[in-house]
Amino acid sequence: MGRTTRWGKLAAAAGAVVVVAIGVLMYAGSRGADLGPVYPADGAALREPPHQVSLTFDEAVQPAQIHIGVSDGGGHLVPSGAPVVAGAAINKPVTIQADGDYVLAYHVVLADGRAFTGTNRFRVSSSLASPEAAPADAAQPAAGGHDHFGDDPLSVVLTVVAAGSVIALLVMLVHRPQPRRP
């Protein structure tokens, strides 16, 4: 067996290991946990200010890795208490005393180490005529948050292109023409 053939087989094996490793990581990262209902929901219009904000996941969270804040339209944090964790649910008491637009921002790490980051915007207005004045999507649970192991189509395509490029470069490096000797 020639030296070039041996290196070619080694490069092909290394490329296969890279592709399998990427596939395993993508599969492991795409499993399970999602953000469930968030209160107040994104885009909600409330007649009464909420006394607490809440997030619910479908897996347990790490209590030490919870960062939740509510700020008013001017970017100032509203007074709040410590978050209370009950399994996969997080409740945080807040004191909102005025009508206006508010932003609920969160960064939560689940027990398996994955992080979710996001924001929900909501409005408090005592002048709302009735609960029907709230947007139709206000009762819907917030979508997804942020997942570091996303498997959206663009990420998958870019990962495959990158892996293919690495393999092609390795093959070209191994099979490059040798300089002629006089």
MDTraj code that builds the backbone (N, CA, C; nanometers):
import mdtraj as md
import numpy as np

residues = "MET GLY ARG THR THR ARG TRP GLY LYS LEU ALA ALA ALA ALA GLY ALA VAL VAL VAL VAL ALA ILE GLY VAL LEU MET TYR ALA GLY SER ARG GLY ALA ASP LEU GLY PRO VAL TYR PRO ALA ASP GLY ALA ALA LEU ARG GLU PRO PRO HIS GLN VAL SER LEU THR PHE ASP GLU ALA VAL GLN PRO ALA GLN ILE HIS ILE GLY VAL SER ASP GLY GLY GLY HIS LEU VAL PRO SER GLY ALA PRO VAL VAL ALA GLY ALA ALA ILE ASN LYS PRO VAL THR ILE GLN ALA ASP GLY ASP TYR VAL LEU ALA TYR HIS VAL VAL LEU ALA ASP GLY ARG ALA PHE THR GLY THR ASN ARG PHE ARG VAL SER SER SER LEU ALA SER PRO GLU ALA ALA PRO ALA ASP ALA ALA GLN PRO ALA ALA GLY GLY HIS ASP HIS PHE GLY ASP ASP PRO LEU SER VAL VAL LEU THR VAL VAL ALA ALA GLY SER VAL ILE ALA LEU LEU VAL MET LEU VAL HIS ARG PRO GLN PRO ARG ARG PRO".split()
xyz = np.array([
    [0.0847, -0.1166, 0.0000],
    [0.0000, 0.0000, 0.0000],
    [0.0898, 0.1236, 0.0000],
    [0.0624, 0.2165, -0.0905],
    [0.1435, 0.3364, -0.1020],
    [0.1123, 0.4361, 0.0077],
    [0.2053, 0.5283, 0.0233],
    [0.1908, 0.6303, 0.1264],
    [0.0689, 0.7192, 0.0998],
    [0.0461, 0.7550, -0.0276],
    [-0.0669, 0.8403, -0.0627],
    [-0.1988, 0.7706, -0.0351],
    [-0.2085, 0.6422, -0.0656],
    [-0.3314, 0.5672, -0.0409],
    [-0.3623, 0.5601, 0.1082],
    [-0.2613, 0.5388, 0.1882],
    [-0.2803, 0.5303, 0.3326],
    [-0.3307, 0.6644, 0.3865],
    [-0.2701, 0.7761, 0.3430],
    [-0.3130, 0.9074, 0.3894],
    [-0.4528, 0.9404, 0.3388],
    [-0.4857, 0.8959, 0.2192],
    [-0.6199, 0.9188, 0.1654],
    [-0.7256, 0.8482, 0.2485],
    [-0.6968, 0.7240, 0.2867],
    [-0.7910, 0.6496, 0.3702],
    [-0.8033, 0.7133, 0.5089],
    [-0.6909, 0.7610, 0.5617],
    [-0.6939, 0.8275, 0.6914],
    [-0.7773, 0.9559, 0.6850],
    [-0.7610, 1.0326, 0.5779],
    [-0.8384, 1.1560, 0.5619],
    [-0.9865, 1.1251, 0.5472],
    [-1.0198, 1.0221, 0.4715],
    [-1.1602, 0.9835, 0.4550],
    [-1.2200, 0.9392, 0.5883],
    [-1.1450, 0.8633, 0.6661],
    [-1.1932, 0.8192, 0.7973],
    [-1.2133, 0.9385, 0.8903],
    [-1.1190, 1.0333, 0.8881],
    [-1.1322, 1.1525, 0.9722],
    [-1.2541, 1.2340, 0.9308],
    [-1.2773, 1.2462, 0.8010],
    [-1.3947, 1.3181, 0.7520],
    [-1.5231, 1.2509, 0.7960],
    [-1.5268, 1.1189, 0.7903],
    [-1.6457, 1.0450, 0.8325],
    [-1.6712, 1.0659, 0.9820],
    [-1.5650, 1.0666, 1.0619],
    [-1.5793, 1.0892, 1.2061],
    [-1.6364, 1.2287, 1.2314],
    [-1.5890, 1.3280, 1.1572],
    [-1.6390, 1.4654, 1.1740],
    [-1.7876, 1.4723, 1.1406],
    [-1.8272, 1.4112, 1.0298],
    [-1.9680, 1.4151, 0.9895],
    [-2.0564, 1.3445, 1.0925],
    [-2.0132, 1.2291, 1.1417],
    [-2.0905, 1.1563, 1.2429],
    [-2.0987, 1.2379, 1.3726],
    [-1.9883, 1.2995, 1.4134],
    [-1.9887, 1.3794, 1.5359],
    [-2.0843, 1.4976, 1.5242],
    [-2.0854, 1.5637, 1.4092],
    [-2.1778, 1.6761, 1.3888],
    [-2.3216, 1.6265, 1.3961],
    [-2.3496, 1.5142, 1.3334],
    [-2.4846, 1.4583, 1.3382],
    [-2.5283, 1.4240, 1.4790],
    [-2.4391, 1.3640, 1.5569],
    [-2.4719, 1.3279, 1.6954],
    [-2.4985, 1.4536, 1.7782],
    [-2.4153, 1.5568, 1.7625],
    [-2.4350, 1.6800, 1.8377],
    [-2.5662, 1.7485, 1.8005],
    [-2.5984, 1.7485, 1.6713],
    [-2.7242, 1.8108, 1.6296],
    [-2.8437, 1.7331, 1.6831],
    [-2.8362, 1.6009, 1.6823],
    [-2.9454, 1.5193, 1.7347],
    [-2.9607, 1.5405, 1.8855],
    [-2.8490, 1.5407, 1.9571],
    [-2.8539, 1.5583, 2.1020],
    [-2.9085, 1.6951, 2.1384],
    [-2.8734, 1.7969, 2.0605],
    [-2.9188, 1.9321, 2.0902],
    [-3.0626, 1.9584, 2.0519],
    [-3.1194, 1.8780, 1.9641],
    [-3.2548, 1.9055, 1.9171],
    [-3.3611, 1.8386, 2.0020],
    [-3.3226, 1.7643, 2.1012],
    [-3.4212, 1.6913, 2.1787],
    [-3.4942, 1.7837, 2.2748],
    [-3.6113, 1.7504, 2.3008],
    [-3.6961, 1.7857, 2.4078],
    [-3.7328, 1.9241, 2.4514],
    [-3.6561, 1.9882, 2.5335],
    [-3.7037, 2.1005, 2.6134],
    [-3.7496, 2.2184, 2.5291],
    [-3.8621, 2.2725, 2.5704],
    [-3.9167, 2.3913, 2.5072],
    [-3.9729, 2.4822, 2.6144],
    [-3.9835, 2.6079, 2.5783],
    [-4.0480, 2.7049, 2.6646],
    [-4.1979, 2.6917, 2.6440],
    [-4.2702, 2.6761, 2.7524],
    [-4.4156, 2.6658, 2.7455],
    [-4.4782, 2.8032, 2.7645],
    [-4.5887, 2.8089, 2.8344],
    [-4.6585, 2.9366, 2.8538],
    [-4.5745, 3.0377, 2.9326],
    [-4.5878, 3.1628, 2.8921],
    [-4.5236, 3.2748, 2.9611],
    [-4.6350, 3.3728, 2.9976],
    [-4.6309, 3.4225, 3.1214],
    [-4.7286, 3.5230, 3.1618],
    [-4.6558, 3.6457, 3.2102],
    [-4.6892, 3.7587, 3.1572],
    [-4.7801, 3.7906, 3.0494],
    [-4.7237, 3.7463, 2.9136],
    [-4.8133, 3.7039, 2.8269],
    [-4.7741, 3.6579, 2.6942],
    [-4.7206, 3.7749, 2.6114],
    [-4.6411, 3.7438, 2.5117],
    [-4.5864, 3.8470, 2.4236],
    [-4.7011, 3.9184, 2.3525],
    [-4.7043, 4.0501, 2.3633],
    [-4.8079, 4.1293, 2.2984],
    [-4.9349, 4.1444, 2.3800],
    [-4.9371, 4.0943, 2.5025],
    [-5.0585, 4.1011, 2.5848],
    [-5.0906, 4.2447, 2.6232],
    [-5.2204, 4.2737, 2.6332],
    [-5.2687, 4.4016, 2.6837],
    [-5.3510, 4.3701, 2.8080],
    [-5.3059, 4.4205, 2.9220],
    [-5.3683, 4.3869, 3.0505],
    [-5.4360, 4.5092, 3.1103],
    [-5.5558, 4.4896, 3.1671],
    [-5.6251, 4.5996, 3.2349],
    [-5.5653, 4.6242, 3.3722],
    [-5.5214, 4.5173, 3.4371],
    [-5.4626, 4.5253, 3.5713],
    [-5.3157, 4.4866, 3.5622],
    [-5.2290, 4.5530, 3.6365],
    [-5.0877, 4.5122, 3.6341],
    [-5.0696, 4.3742, 3.6962],
    [-4.9830, 4.2927, 3.6407],
    [-4.9604, 4.1598, 3.6981],
    [-4.8848, 4.1709, 3.8305],
    [-4.9134, 4.0796, 3.9217],
    [-4.8423, 4.0755, 4.0493],
    [-4.7207, 3.9851, 4.0423],
    [-4.7148, 3.9052, 3.9348],
    [-4.5992, 3.8196, 3.9129],
    [-4.5875, 3.7908, 3.7642],
    [-4.4668, 3.7537, 3.7232],
    [-4.4441, 3.7035, 3.5876],
    [-4.4065, 3.5567, 3.6025],
    [-4.4382, 3.4785, 3.4998],
    [-4.4079, 3.3356, 3.5108],
    [-4.3651, 3.2787, 3.3773],
    [-4.2758, 3.1811, 3.3842],
    [-4.2294, 3.1055, 3.2688],
    [-4.2404, 2.9583, 3.3046],
    [-4.2799, 2.8768, 3.2083],
    [-4.2917, 2.7339, 3.2308],
    [-4.2174, 2.6603, 3.1207],
    [-4.1324, 2.5675, 3.1596],
    [-4.0572, 2.4851, 3.0660],
    [-4.1065, 2.3424, 3.0773],
    [-4.0647, 2.2565, 2.9852],
    [-4.1055, 2.1168, 2.9975],
    [-3.9960, 2.0316, 3.0597],
    [-3.8939, 2.0955, 3.1151],
    [-3.7897, 2.0272, 3.1919],
    [-3.7517, 2.1144, 3.3104],
    [-3.6919, 2.0544, 3.4101],
    [-3.6514, 2.1277, 3.5306],
    [-3.5454, 2.2324, 3.4972],
    [-3.5419, 2.3378, 3.5761],
    [-3.4459, 2.4461, 3.5574],
    [-3.3444, 2.4459, 3.6716],
    [-3.2309, 2.5125, 3.6483],
    [-3.1304, 2.5285, 3.7535],
    [-3.1622, 2.6576, 3.8288],
    [-3.2041, 2.6488, 3.9537],
    [-3.2433, 2.7696, 4.0266],
    [-3.1345, 2.8766, 4.0329],
    [-3.0085, 2.8368, 4.0346],
    [-2.9004, 2.9354, 4.0428],
    [-2.8754, 3.0050, 3.9094],
    [-2.9348, 2.9548, 3.8021],
    [-2.9099, 3.0090, 3.6684],
    [-3.0355, 3.0719, 3.6093],
    [-3.1064, 3.1497, 3.6884],
    [-3.2285, 3.2165, 3.6438],
    [-3.2075, 3.3667, 3.6539],
    [-3.2284, 3.4345, 3.5430],
    [-3.2167, 3.5807, 3.5400],
    [-3.3422, 3.6341, 3.4714],
    [-3.4287, 3.6984, 3.5488],
    [-3.5548, 3.7507, 3.4972],
    [-3.5680, 3.8947, 3.5439],
    [-3.6043, 3.9819, 3.4512],
    [-3.6259, 4.1213, 3.4863],
    [-3.7400, 4.1793, 3.4055],
    [-3.8111, 4.2745, 3.4646],
    [-3.9168, 4.3465, 3.3956],
    [-3.8798, 4.4932, 3.3996],
    [-3.8806, 4.5565, 3.2824],
    [-3.8474, 4.6988, 3.2762],
    [-3.9628, 4.7759, 3.2137],
    [-3.9717, 4.9040, 3.2502],
    [-4.0771, 4.9886, 3.1960],
    [-4.0338, 5.0461, 3.0611],
    [-4.1170, 5.1313, 3.0038],
    [-4.0886, 5.1897, 2.8730],
    [-3.9599, 5.2705, 2.8696],
    [-3.9152, 5.3208, 2.9841],
    [-3.7914, 5.3976, 2.9903],
    [-3.6688, 5.3117, 3.0144],
    [-3.6871, 5.1816, 3.0250],
    [-3.5750, 5.0907, 3.0468],
    [-3.5366, 5.0718, 3.1915],
    [-3.6166, 5.1230, 3.2840],
    [-3.5873, 5.1088, 3.4264],
    [-3.6514, 4.9807, 3.4793],
    [-3.5759, 4.9044, 3.5571],
    [-3.6289, 4.7815, 3.6151],
    [-3.7366, 4.8149, 3.7171],
    [-3.8448, 4.7379, 3.7153],
    [-3.9496, 4.7543, 3.8155],
    [-3.9104, 4.6728, 3.9381],
    [-3.9557, 4.7136, 4.0567],
    [-3.9233, 4.6369, 4.1767],
    [-3.9754, 4.4935, 4.1651],
    [-3.8943, 4.3995, 4.2119],
    [-3.9344, 4.2590, 4.2037],
    [-3.8716, 4.1805, 4.3170],
    [-3.9293, 4.0636, 4.3407],
    [-3.8777, 3.9733, 4.4425],
    [-3.7928, 3.8643, 4.3800],
    [-3.7525, 3.7708, 4.4614],
    [-3.6708, 3.6587, 4.4140],
    [-3.7584, 3.5595, 4.3368],
    [-3.7026, 3.4983, 4.2326],
    [-3.7809, 3.3985, 4.1591],
    [-3.8080, 3.2751, 4.2460],
    [-3.9269, 3.2186, 4.2288],
    [-3.9665, 3.0976, 4.2999],
    [-3.9755, 2.9855, 4.1966],
    [-3.8975, 2.8792, 4.2186],
    [-3.8924, 2.7679, 4.1243],
    [-3.9694, 2.6499, 4.1815],
    [-4.0567, 2.5942, 4.0986],
    [-4.1308, 2.4732, 4.1349],
    [-4.1172, 2.3768, 4.0172],
    [-4.0101, 2.2968, 4.0171],
    [-3.9859, 2.2032, 3.9073],
    [-3.9470, 2.2757, 3.7802],
    [-4.0393, 2.2793, 3.6842],
    [-4.0117, 2.3434, 3.5560],
    [-4.0785, 2.4801, 3.5453],
    [-4.1427, 2.5264, 3.6522],
    [-4.2117, 2.6553, 3.6507],
    [-4.1349, 2.7571, 3.7346],
    [-4.1325, 2.8792, 3.6843],
    [-4.0662, 2.9892, 3.7551],
    [-4.1670, 3.1019, 3.7704],
    [-4.1847, 3.1507, 3.8928],
    [-4.2689, 3.2667, 3.9197],
    [-4.1830, 3.3715, 3.9876],
    [-4.1993, 3.4964, 3.9441],
    [-4.1232, 3.6054, 4.0057],
    [-4.2203, 3.7188, 4.0363],
    [-4.2338, 3.7548, 4.1651],
    [-4.3232, 3.8655, 4.1998],
    [-4.2680, 3.9985, 4.1478],
    [-4.3580, 4.0823, 4.0969],
    [-4.3187, 4.2148, 4.0472],
    [-4.4168, 4.3183, 4.1012],
    [-4.3703, 4.4418, 4.1082],
    [-4.4551, 4.5521, 4.1523],
    [-4.4627, 4.6537, 4.0383],
    [-4.5710, 4.6475, 3.9639],
    [-4.5952, 4.7419, 3.8545],
    [-4.7074, 4.8330, 3.9010],
    [-4.6791, 4.9642, 3.9066],
    [-4.7760, 5.0565, 3.9632],
    [-4.8364, 5.1530, 3.8629],
    [-4.7878, 5.1526, 3.7385],
    [-4.8374, 5.2508, 3.6426],
    [-4.8697, 5.1842, 3.5095],
    [-4.9607, 5.2470, 3.4359],
    [-4.9893, 5.2017, 3.3008],
    [-4.8669, 5.2268, 3.2135],
    [-4.8530, 5.1474, 3.1092],
    [-4.7429, 5.1685, 3.0162],
    [-4.7001, 5.0389, 2.9497],
    [-4.5962, 5.0507, 2.8704],
    [-4.5385, 4.9352, 2.8021],
    [-4.4265, 4.8780, 2.8872],
    [-4.4190, 4.7448, 2.8910],
    [-4.3203, 4.6761, 2.9727],
    [-4.2544, 4.5648, 2.8925],
    [-4.1328, 4.5305, 2.9347],
    [-4.0582, 4.4222, 2.8705],
    [-4.0151, 4.3234, 2.9779],
    [-4.0514, 4.1971, 2.9563],
    [-4.0073, 4.0872, 3.0412],
    [-3.8880, 4.0236, 2.9692],
    [-3.7709, 4.0282, 3.0306],
    [-3.6503, 3.9688, 2.9715],
    [-3.6044, 3.8545, 3.0602],
    [-3.5590, 3.7450, 2.9969],
    [-3.5188, 3.6289, 3.0760],
    [-3.4021, 3.5560, 3.0119],
    [-3.3241, 3.4923, 3.0987],
    [-3.2181, 3.3992, 3.0597],
    [-3.2220, 3.2887, 3.1638],
    [-3.2574, 3.1695, 3.1183],
    [-3.2769, 3.0566, 3.2088],
    [-3.1961, 2.9386, 3.1575],
    [-3.1246, 2.8719, 3.2481],
    [-3.0494, 2.7515, 3.2126],
    [-3.1248, 2.6311, 3.2693],
    [-3.1513, 2.5345, 3.1816],
    [-3.2216, 2.4133, 3.2241],
    [-3.1256, 2.3195, 3.2954],
    [-3.1809, 2.2174, 3.3589],
    [-3.0995, 2.1224, 3.4338],
    [-2.9981, 2.0511, 3.3444],
    [-3.0290, 2.0346, 3.2147],
    [-2.9354, 1.9666, 3.1247],
    [-2.8309, 2.0620, 3.0662],
    [-2.8326, 2.1887, 3.1054],
    [-2.7305, 2.2836, 3.0629],
    [-2.7697, 2.3724, 2.9468],
    [-2.8809, 2.3474, 2.8814],
    [-2.9216, 2.4318, 2.7696],
    [-2.9813, 2.5607, 2.8213],
    [-2.9570, 2.6694, 2.7469],
    [-3.0019, 2.8017, 2.7895],
    [-3.1134, 2.8535, 2.6994],
    [-3.2075, 2.9240, 2.7596],
    [-3.3148, 2.9911, 2.6878],
    [-3.3078, 3.1387, 2.7219],
    [-3.3111, 3.2226, 2.6199],
    [-3.3061, 3.3663, 2.6373],
    [-3.4158, 3.4275, 2.5522],
    [-3.4831, 3.5274, 2.6045],
    [-3.5868, 3.5918, 2.5241],
    [-3.6477, 3.7110, 2.5934],
    [-3.7401, 3.7740, 2.5223],
    [-3.8138, 3.8876, 2.5762],
    [-3.9605, 3.8756, 2.5373],
    [-4.0453, 3.9255, 2.6224],
    [-4.1886, 3.9381, 2.5948],
    [-4.2265, 4.0817, 2.6240],
    [-4.2980, 4.1423, 2.5339],
    [-4.3457, 4.2790, 2.5541],
    [-4.4947, 4.2733, 2.5870],
    [-4.5352, 4.3557, 2.6824],
    [-4.6768, 4.3621, 2.7171],
    [-4.7109, 4.5032, 2.7595],
    [-4.8403, 4.5321, 2.7604],
    [-4.8893, 4.6660, 2.7940],
    [-4.9880, 4.6550, 2.9087],
    [-4.9780, 4.7499, 3.0007],
    [-5.0755, 4.7627, 3.1089],
    [-5.1497, 4.8930, 3.0841],
    [-5.2832, 4.8830, 3.0748],
    [-5.3637, 5.0023, 3.0504],
    [-5.4984, 4.9864, 3.1189],
    [-5.5227, 5.0676, 3.2202],
    [-5.6498, 5.0600, 3.2920],
    [-5.7645, 5.1116, 3.2060],
    [-5.7342, 5.1753, 3.0935],
    [-5.8395, 5.2293, 3.0079],
    [-5.8905, 5.1277, 2.9052],
    [-5.8392, 5.0058, 2.9070],
    [-5.8917, 4.9043, 2.8148],
    [-6.0381, 4.8806, 2.8476],
    [-6.1229, 4.8784, 2.7461],
    [-6.2670, 4.8656, 2.7664],
    [-6.3049, 4.7305, 2.8247],
    [-6.2416, 4.6261, 2.7743],
    [-6.2754, 4.4926, 2.8225],
    [-6.1605, 4.3994, 2.7890],
    [-6.1591, 4.2789, 2.8464],
    [-6.0529, 4.1841, 2.8143],
    [-6.0460, 4.1507, 2.6663],
    [-6.1583, 4.1679, 2.5916],
    [-6.1558, 4.1392, 2.4484],
    [-6.0678, 4.2379, 2.3716],
    [-6.0322, 4.3496, 2.4341],
    [-5.9493, 4.4483, 2.3660],
    [-5.8057, 4.4014, 2.3519],
    [-5.7699, 4.2957, 2.4212],
    [-5.6340, 4.2425, 2.4100],
    [-5.6158, 4.1795, 2.2729],
    [-5.4941, 4.1819, 2.2189],
    [-5.4702, 4.1193, 2.0894],
    [-5.5077, 3.9712, 2.0922],
    [-5.5509, 3.9191, 1.9784],
    [-5.5953, 3.7802, 1.9711],
    [-5.4854, 3.6823, 2.0070],
    [-5.3592, 3.7168, 1.9779],
    [-5.2500, 3.6238, 2.0063],
    [-5.1967, 3.6366, 2.1483],
    [-5.2528, 3.7252, 2.2287],
    [-5.2005, 3.7452, 2.3638],
    [-5.2184, 3.6221, 2.4511],
    [-5.3195, 3.5413, 2.4254],
    [-5.3423, 3.4233, 2.5082],
    [-5.2567, 3.3048, 2.4654],
    [-5.1906, 3.3155, 2.3526],
    [-5.1083, 3.2055, 2.3044],
    [-4.9779, 3.1999, 2.3823],
    [-4.9247, 3.0792, 2.4070],
    [-4.7956, 3.0707, 2.4730],
    [-4.6866, 3.1270, 2.3831],
    [-4.5861, 3.1835, 2.4463],
    [-4.4754, 3.2404, 2.3695],
    [-4.3987, 3.1295, 2.3001],
    [-4.3525, 3.1569, 2.1825],
    [-4.2773, 3.0573, 2.1068],
    [-4.1335, 3.0559, 2.1520],
    [-4.0821, 2.9389, 2.1637],
    [-3.9447, 2.9000, 2.1724],
    [-3.8388, 2.9677, 2.2530],
    [-3.8325, 3.0953, 2.2663],
    [-3.7159, 3.1532, 2.3296],
    [-3.5934, 3.1350, 2.2426],
    [-3.4819, 3.1146, 2.3048],
    [-3.3574, 3.0978, 2.2305],
    [-3.2929, 2.9665, 2.2717],
    [-3.2597, 2.8855, 2.1735],
    [-3.2007, 2.7553, 2.2001],
    [-3.0659, 2.7498, 2.1293],
    [-2.9597, 2.7238, 2.2046],
    [-2.8257, 2.7232, 2.1470],
    [-2.8008, 2.6083, 2.0511],
    [-2.8824, 2.5057, 2.0529],
    [-2.8649, 2.3910, 1.9642],
    [-2.9769, 2.3856, 1.8623],
    [-3.0058, 2.4966, 1.7964],
    [-3.1133, 2.5002, 1.6982],
    [-3.0849, 2.4091, 1.5800],
    [-3.1899, 2.3563, 1.5207],
    [-3.1730, 2.2744, 1.4016],
    [-3.2603, 2.3288, 1.2895],
    [-3.2597, 2.4614, 1.2758],
    [-3.3341, 2.5209, 1.1676],
    [-3.2671, 2.4832, 1.0347],
    [-3.3386, 2.4858, 0.9239],
    [-3.2838, 2.4387, 0.7960],
    [-3.1548, 2.5089, 0.7539],
    [-3.1435, 2.6391, 0.7761],
    [-3.0227, 2.7107, 0.7362],
    [-2.9012, 2.6601, 0.8138],
    [-2.9164, 2.6378, 0.9439],
    [-2.8043, 2.5866, 1.0240],
    [-2.7616, 2.4481, 0.9790],
    [-2.8593, 2.3639, 0.9462],
    [-2.8269, 2.2287, 0.8997],
    [-2.7508, 2.2355, 0.7683],
    [-2.7987, 2.3166, 0.6740],
    [-2.7319, 2.3283, 0.5430],
    [-2.5905, 2.3825, 0.5602],
    [-2.5743, 2.4864, 0.6392],
    [-2.4414, 2.5440, 0.6592],
    [-2.3462, 2.4458, 0.7273],
    [-2.3967, 2.3658, 0.8204],
    [-2.3140, 2.2647, 0.8860],
    [-2.2685, 2.1592, 0.7869],
    [-2.3590, 2.1135, 0.7016],
    [-2.3235, 2.0133, 0.6011],
    [-2.2227, 2.0705, 0.5020],
    [-2.2418, 2.1940, 0.4589],
    [-2.1468, 2.2578, 0.3661],
    [-2.0096, 2.2702, 0.4317],
    [-2.0054, 2.3101, 0.5583],
    [-1.8771, 2.3232, 0.6280],
    [-1.8074, 2.1876, 0.6407],
    [-1.8823, 2.0839, 0.6765],
    [-1.8232, 1.9502, 0.6885],
    [-1.7723, 1.9017, 0.5531],
    [-1.8496, 1.9245, 0.4477],
    [-1.8060, 1.8852, 0.3140],
    [-1.6809, 1.9591, 0.2704],
    [-1.6727, 2.0865, 0.3051],
    [-1.5540, 2.1656, 0.2708],
    [-1.4302, 2.1139, 0.3429],
    [-1.4446, 2.0783, 0.4686],
    [-1.3316, 2.0243, 0.5449],
    [-1.2839, 1.8937, 0.4818],
    [-1.3775, 1.8077, 0.4467],
    [-1.3403, 1.6800, 0.3849],
    [-1.2719, 1.7034, 0.2504],
    [-1.3270, 1.7936, 0.1693],
    [-1.2664, 1.8231, 0.0386],
    [-1.1253, 1.8792, 0.0547],
    [-1.1047, 1.9670, 0.1496],
    [-0.9708, 2.0228, 0.1725],
    [-0.8732, 1.9155, 0.2189],
    [-0.9183, 1.8249, 0.3036],
    [-0.8307, 1.7162, 0.3478],
    [-0.7918, 1.6261, 0.2307],
    [-0.8875, 1.5936, 0.1459],
    [-0.8581, 1.5092, 0.0294],
    [-0.7613, 1.5800, -0.0647],
    [-0.7839, 1.7092, -0.0893],
    [-0.6932, 1.7836, -0.1772],
    [-0.5531, 1.7921, -0.1169],
    [-0.5449, 1.8065, 0.0131],
    [-0.4148, 1.8133, 0.0789],
    [-0.3400, 1.6813, 0.0663],
    [-0.4090, 1.5712, 0.0814],
    [-0.3462, 1.4396, 0.0750],
    [-0.3089, 1.4028, -0.0685],
    [-0.3914, 1.4361, -0.1638],
    [-0.3704, 1.3960, -0.3029],
    [-0.3090, 1.5057, -0.3897],
    [-0.2416, 1.5998, -0.3322],
    [-0.1811, 1.7050, -0.4137],
    [-0.0666, 1.6454, -0.4946],
    [-0.0423, 1.6983, -0.6120],
    [0.0649, 1.6441, -0.6967],
    [0.2022, 1.6700, -0.6338],
    [0.2879, 1.5713, -0.6479],
    [0.4238, 1.5830, -0.5969],
    [0.5099, 1.6550, -0.7016],
    [0.6023, 1.7382, -0.6568],
    [0.6904, 1.8064, -0.7539],
    [0.7794, 1.7043, -0.8237],
    [0.8025, 1.7278, -0.9519],
    [0.8905, 1.6401, -1.0293],
    [1.0339, 1.6667, -0.9941],
    [1.1059, 1.5568, -0.9841],
    [1.2479, 1.5693, -0.9532],
    [1.3268, 1.5478, -1.0822],
    [1.4272, 1.6283, -1.1061],
    [1.5043, 1.6138, -1.2302],
    [1.5913, 1.4894, -1.2347],
])
top = md.Topology()
chain = top.add_chain()
for i, resn in enumerate(residues, 1):
    res = top.add_residue(resn, chain, resSeq=i)
    for name in ("N", "CA", "C"):
        top.add_atom(name, md.element.get_by_symbol(name[0]), res)
traj = md.Trajectory(xyz[None], top)
